[in-house]
Protein backbone atom coordinates (compact mmCIF):
# COMPACT_ATOMS: atom_id res chain seq x y z
CA UNK A 1 0.00 0.00 0.00
CA UNK A 2 1.46 3.34 -1.03
CA UNK A 3 0.68 6.23 1.26
CA UNK A 4 2.25 9.59 1.87
CA UNK A 5 4.65 9.78 4.84
CA UNK A 6 2.17 12.03 6.64
CA UNK A 7 -0.55 9.38 6.39
CA UNK A 8 1.82 6.72 7.77
CA UNK A 9 2.67 9.11 10.62
CA UNK A 10 -1.02 9.71 11.28
CA UNK A 11 -1.68 5.96 11.32
CA UNK A 12 1.13 5.47 13.82
CA UNK A 13 -0.34 8.19 16.02
CA UNK A 14 -3.80 6.62 15.82
CA UNK A 15 -2.36 3.21 16.73
CA UNK A 16 -0.60 4.71 19.73
CA UNK A 17 -3.71 6.58 20.89
CA UNK A 18 -6.02 3.59 20.39
CA UNK A 19 -3.47 1.03 21.64
CA UNK A 20 -3.85 -1.16 18.55
CA UNK A 21 -1.35 -2.72 16.16
CA UNK A 22 -1.14 -1.28 12.64
CA UNK A 23 -2.19 -4.55 10.98
CA UNK A 24 -5.24 -4.80 13.21
CA UNK A 25 -6.22 -1.22 12.44
CA UNK A 26 -5.87 -1.76 8.68
CA UNK A 27 -7.99 -4.93 8.85
CA UNK A 28 -10.64 -3.07 10.84
CA UNK A 29 -10.65 -0.23 8.33
CA UNK A 30 -11.05 -2.67 5.44
CA UNK A 31 -13.85 -4.53 7.21
CA UNK A 32 -15.89 -1.37 7.74
CA UNK A 33 -15.11 0.57 4.58
CA UNK A 34 -17.47 0.88 1.67
CA UNK A 35 -16.58 0.74 -1.98
CA UNK A 36 -13.08 1.60 -3.07
CA UNK A 37 -9.67 0.19 -2.43
CA UNK A 38 -7.67 -0.26 0.74
CA UNK A 39 -5.49 2.81 0.20
CA UNK A 40 -8.49 5.07 -0.31
CA UNK A 41 -10.26 3.59 2.73
CA UNK A 42 -7.21 4.26 4.90
CA UNK A 43 -6.93 7.87 3.75
CA UNK A 44 -10.64 8.46 4.40
CA UNK A 45 -10.37 6.83 7.83
CA UNK A 46 -7.45 9.07 8.83
CA UNK A 47 -9.27 12.22 7.74
CA UNK A 48 -12.45 11.18 9.57
CA UNK A 49 -10.53 10.24 12.70
CA UNK A 50 -8.92 13.65 13.00
CA UNK A 51 -12.02 15.56 11.85
CA UNK A 52 -14.00 13.87 14.62
CA UNK A 53 -11.35 15.08 17.07
CA UNK A 54 -11.79 18.62 15.70
CA UNK A 55 -15.48 18.82 16.63
CA UNK A 56 -16.28 20.86 19.74
CA UNK A 57 -16.82 17.70 21.81
CA UNK A 58 -13.80 15.91 20.33
CA UNK A 59 -11.64 18.98 20.81
CA UNK A 60 -12.69 19.26 24.45
CA UNK A 61 -12.29 15.51 25.06
CA UNK A 62 -8.76 15.68 23.66
CA UNK A 63 -7.95 18.19 26.41
CA UNK A 64 -7.76 21.26 24.19
CA UNK A 65 -10.58 23.20 25.82
CA UNK A 66 -13.68 24.59 24.15
CA UNK A 67 -13.66 25.71 20.53
CA UNK A 68 -14.59 29.33 19.99
CA UNK A 69 -17.25 30.14 17.39
DRENLUMTOR-956856 format. One record per residue (C-alpha): residue number from 1; y, z, x. Coordinates in steps of 0.1 Angstrom, whole numbers, padded with zeros to 4 digits. Each point is the difference from the previous one (the first is absolute). Example, Ala and Ser with C-alpha at 12.3 -4.5 7.8 and 13.67 -1.06 7.14 Angstrom:
<sites>
+------+-------+-------+-------+
! resi !     y !     z !     x !
+------+-------+-------+-------+
!    1 ! -0045 !  0078 !  0123 !
!    2 !  0034 ! -0007 !  0014 !
+------+-------+-------+-------+
</sites>
This chain:
<sites>
+------+-------+-------+-------+
! resi !     y !     z !     x !
+------+-------+-------+-------+
!    1 !  0000 !  0000 !  0000 !
!    2 !  0033 ! -0010 !  0015 !
!    3 !  0029 !  0023 ! -0008 !
!    4 !  0034 !  0006 !  0016 !
!    5 !  0002 !  0029 !  0023 !
!    6 !  0022 !  0018 ! -0024 !
!    7 ! -0026 ! -0002 ! -0027 !
!    8 ! -0027 !  0014 !  0023 !
!    9 !  0024 !  0028 !  0009 !
!   10 !  0006 !  0007 ! -0037 !
!   11 ! -0037 !  0000 ! -0007 !
!   12 ! -0005 !  0025 !  0028 !
!   13 !  0027 !  0022 ! -0014 !
!   14 ! -0016 ! -0002 ! -0035 !
!   15 ! -0034 !  0009 !  0014 !
!   16 !  0015 !  0030 !  0018 !
!   17 !  0019 !  0012 ! -0031 !
!   18 ! -0030 ! -0005 ! -0023 !
!   19 ! -0026 !  0012 !  0025 !
!   20 ! -0022 ! -0031 ! -0003 !
!   21 ! -0015 ! -0023 !  0024 !
!   22 !  0014 ! -0036 !  0003 !
!   23 ! -0032 ! -0016 ! -0011 !
!   24 ! -0003 !  0022 ! -0030 !
!   25 !  0036 ! -0008 ! -0010 !
!   26 ! -0006 ! -0037 !  0003 !
!   27 ! -0031 !  0001 ! -0021 !
!   28 !  0018 !  0020 ! -0026 !
!   29 !  0029 ! -0025 ! -0001 !
!   30 ! -0025 ! -0029 ! -0003 !
!   31 ! -0018 !  0018 ! -0029 !
!   32 !  0031 !  0005 ! -0020 !
!   33 !  0020 ! -0031 !  0008 !
!   34 !  0003 ! -0029 ! -0024 !
!   35 ! -0002 ! -0037 !  0009 !
!   36 !  0009 ! -0011 !  0035 !
!   37 ! -0014 !  0007 !  0034 !
!   38 ! -0005 !  0031 !  0020 !
!   39 !  0031 ! -0005 !  0022 !
!   40 !  0023 ! -0005 ! -0030 !
!   41 ! -0015 !  0030 ! -0018 !
!   42 !  0007 !  0022 !  0031 !
!   43 !  0036 ! -0012 !  0003 !
!   44 !  0006 !  0007 ! -0037 !
!   45 ! -0017 !  0034 !  0002 !
!   46 !  0023 !  0010 !  0030 !
!   47 !  0031 ! -0011 ! -0019 !
!   48 ! -0010 !  0019 ! -0032 !
!   49 ! -0010 !  0031 !  0020 !
!   50 !  0034 !  0003 !  0016 !
!   51 !  0020 ! -0012 ! -0031 !
!   52 ! -0017 !  0028 ! -0020 !
!   53 !  0012 !  0025 !  0026 !
!   54 !  0035 ! -0014 ! -0004 !
!   55 !  0002 !  0009 ! -0037 !
!   56 !  0021 !  0031 ! -0008 !
!   57 ! -0032 !  0021 ! -0005 !
!   58 ! -0018 ! -0015 !  0030 !
!   59 !  0031 !  0005 !  0022 !
!   60 !  0003 !  0037 ! -0011 !
!   61 ! -0038 !  0006 !  0004 !
!   62 !  0002 ! -0014 !  0035 !
!   63 !  0025 !  0027 !  0009 !
!   64 !  0031 ! -0022 !  0001 !
!   65 !  0019 !  0016 ! -0028 !
!   66 !  0014 ! -0016 ! -0031 !
!   67 !  0011 ! -0037 !  0000 !
!   68 !  0036 ! -0005 ! -0009 !
!   69 !  0008 ! -0026 ! -0027 !
+------+-------+-------+-------+
</sites>
